[in-house]
Amino acid sequence: MKSGIDLEKELNLLGMLDKAKEIYRQISEEAALSYIKSSYRLLSKIYHPDLYQKDREKAEEIQKKINHVASVINRTPDYSLIEYIKKDQKDPKQESTKRWKVLVVEDEFGLQDVLRSVLTMEGYDARVAVDGLNGYKVFREFKPDLIITDVVMPHVNGIELIQKIRKERPQIRAIFMSGFFGVKRLKKELDEEIIKHGYPTLSKPFRVSHMLDIVQDYLKN
């Protein structure tokens, strides 16, 4: 029973349980189970110590935790995992702890989950929006301290999103990320935003460790 309680706690800390609950509500029980059983493999790759030369010891500790969670998951019956997913109670200690709020606006499904999971593991309260329209709605509800947004998105791009949000919160912190910083129709406008407001940028593909360094330094300053 002890290992079961530990597993629920670890899944919460890894940011996997909330996402599994969402998948359970929106898709199916089987899909939620599949997510739980596969996500730790991706996290293990992301936190490979070779990618964290500046903080290799911390990465090795996280790797050990992920491997331990994987081992417990593999020994836990599916019905027990489903019980964790169906529970709506949250750890009151987590609720009472003040954490930086980070909103990720990204239309690439796989990257959404990766960034949310990694930020949650690093102690941030992270949420995801699937595009600029959804991003503005989540911003109003979530009131994040930082927005990490893709630049090129349908309907409302990342630049337009931040400009709209800035009308309500002039000092909003934002980080632009994209694999298309060279797009001519956006380059001039993006350059103006970066120069005027000092927004950092991330060029895809980027190392997660590099992103975390930027986020940490940006919020501290």
C-alpha positions in Angstrom: 0.0 0.0 0.0 2.9 2.3 0.8 4.3 2.1 -2.7 0.8 2.9 -4.1 0.6 6.1 -2.1 4.1 7.0 -3.1 3.2 6.4 -6.8 0.3 8.8 -6.6 2.5 11.5 -5.0 5.2 11.0 -7.6 2.8 11.1 -10.5 1.6 14.4 -9.2 5.1 15.8 -8.8 6.0 14.7 -12.3 2.9 16.6 -13.7 1.5 13.3 -15.2 -1.6 12.8 -13.1 -3.5 16.0 -14.1 -2.9 15.3 -17.7 -4.0 11.7 -17.3 -7.2 12.9 -15.7 -7.8 15.3 -18.6 -7.3 12.4 -21.2 -9.6 10.2 -19.1 -12.4 12.8 -19.3 -11.9 13.7 -22.9 -11.0 10.4 -24.5 -11.0 7.1 -22.6 -9.7 5.1 -19.7 -7.4 3.2 -22.1 -5.9 6.4 -23.4 -5.2 7.7 -19.9 -3.5 4.4 -19.0 -1.4 4.5 -22.1 -0.3 8.1 -21.3 0.8 7.1 -17.8 2.8 4.1 -19.0 4.6 5.9 -21.8 5.3 9.5 -20.5 8.1 8.5 -18.2 10.1 7.2 -21.2 10.0 10.6 -22.8 10.9 12.4 -19.6 13.8 10.0 -19.1 15.2 11.1 -22.5 14.7 14.8 -21.8 16.5 14.6 -18.4 19.4 12.6 -19.7 22.5 13.8 -17.7 24.5 14.4 -20.9 22.1 17.3 -21.8 22.6 18.9 -18.4 26.4 19.5 -18.2 25.9 22.6 -15.9 23.8 20.6 -13.4 24.5 17.0 -14.2 24.1 15.9 -10.5 20.5 17.2 -10.4 19.7 15.5 -13.8 21.0 12.2 -12.4 18.8 12.6 -9.3 15.7 13.2 -11.5 16.7 10.2 -13.7 16.7 8.0 -10.6 13.3 9.3 -9.6 11.9 8.7 -13.1 13.3 5.2 -13.2 11.8 4.4 -9.7 8.4 5.7 -10.8 8.6 3.5 -14.0 9.4 0.5 -11.9 6.4 1.1 -9.6 4.1 1.8 -12.6 5.1 -1.6 -14.1 4.3 -3.4 -10.9 0.9 -1.6 -10.3 -2.3 -3.2 -11.7 -4.2 -1.2 -14.2 -7.2 -0.9 -11.9 -5.1 0.8 -9.3 -3.8 3.3 -11.8 -7.3 4.1 -12.8 -8.2 4.7 -9.2 -5.6 7.4 -9.0 -6.7 9.0 -12.3 -10.4 9.1 -11.2 -9.6 10.7 -7.9 -10.3 14.5 -7.8 -8.6 15.3 -4.5 -5.4 17.3 -4.7 -2.5 17.4 -2.3 -3.4 20.4 0.1 0.4 21.1 0.6 0.8 21.6 -3.2 -2.2 23.9 -3.3 -0.9 26.1 -0.5 2.6 26.4 -1.9 3.2 29.6 -3.9 4.7 28.7 -7.3 5.5 30.7 -10.4 2.7 30.3 -13.0 3.8 29.6 -16.5 1.5 29.4 -19.6 2.7 27.5 -22.7 1.0 28.4 -25.9 1.9 25.8 -28.5 0.0 24.1 -31.3 2.3 21.1 -31.6 0.6 18.4 -29.5 3.7 16.4 -28.4 5.7 19.5 -27.5 2.8 20.8 -25.3 3.0 17.7 -23.0 6.8 17.8 -22.9 7.0 21.4 -21.8 4.2 21.1 -19.3 5.7 18.0 -17.7 9.2 19.5 -17.5 8.1 22.8 -16.1 5.9 21.0 -13.5 8.8 18.8 -12.5 10.9 21.9 -12.0 8.3 23.3 -9.5 6.3 25.6 -11.8 2.5 25.7 -12.0 2.3 25.1 -15.7 -0.7 25.1 -18.1 -1.0 24.7 -21.8 -3.0 26.4 -24.5 -3.3 25.0 -28.0 -3.3 28.2 -30.0 -3.5 32.0 -29.7 -7.2 32.2 -29.2 -7.2 29.5 -26.5 -4.1 31.1 -25.0 -5.9 34.4 -24.4 -8.8 32.6 -22.7 -6.4 30.6 -20.5 -4.5 33.8 -19.7 -7.6 35.5 -18.4 -8.5 32.5 -16.2 -5.0 31.4 -15.1 -3.2 34.8 -14.7 0.3 33.5 -15.4 3.5 35.2 -14.4 5.2 34.1 -17.7 3.9 33.1 -21.1 6.0 30.9 -23.4 4.4 31.1 -26.8 5.1 29.8 -30.3 5.3 32.6 -32.9 3.7 30.9 -36.0 0.2 29.7 -35.1 -3.1 29.8 -37.0 -5.8 32.5 -36.4 -3.8 34.5 -33.8 0.0 34.3 -33.8 2.2 34.6 -30.8 3.1 38.2 -31.4 -0.6 39.2 -31.7 -1.4 37.3 -28.5 1.3 39.1 -26.5 0.3 42.5 -27.9 -3.3 41.8 -26.9 -2.4 40.6 -23.4 0.0 43.6 -22.9 -3.0 45.9 -23.2 -4.3 44.4 -20.0 -1.0 43.7 -18.3 1.7 45.9 -19.7 4.5 44.2 -17.7 3.7 40.7 -18.8 6.8 38.5 -19.2 6.9 36.5 -22.5 9.3 34.2 -24.3 8.9 33.7 -28.0 9.8 30.3 -29.5 9.7 29.2 -33.1 11.5 27.3 -35.8 10.6 30.1 -38.2 12.3 33.2 -36.9 13.3 33.9 -40.5 9.7 34.3 -41.8 9.8 37.7 -43.5 6.2 38.8 -42.8 6.8 38.3 -39.0 10.5 39.1 -38.7 10.3 42.9 -38.6 7.4 42.9 -36.1 9.1 40.3 -33.9 12.4 42.2 -33.9 10.6 45.3 -32.7 8.9 43.4 -29.9 12.2 41.8 -28.8 14.1 45.1 -28.8 11.4 47.3 -27.2 10.3 44.8 -24.5 13.4 42.6 -24.0 11.6 39.4 -24.6 13.9 36.3 -24.8 13.6 33.9 -27.7 14.0 30.1 -28.2 14.8 28.8 -31.6 13.4 25.3 -32.2 14.8 22.7 -31.7 16.2 23.7 -28.4 17.5 21.9 -25.4 15.1 21.7 -22.5 17.9 22.6 -20.1 18.5 25.8 -22.1 14.8 26.7 -21.9 14.8 26.1 -18.1 17.9 28.3 -17.6 16.1 31.1 -19.6 12.9 30.8 -17.6 14.7 30.7 -14.3 16.8 33.8 -15.0 13.9 35.7 -16.5 11.6 35.2 -13.6 14.3 35.9 -11.0 15.1 39.2 -12.7 
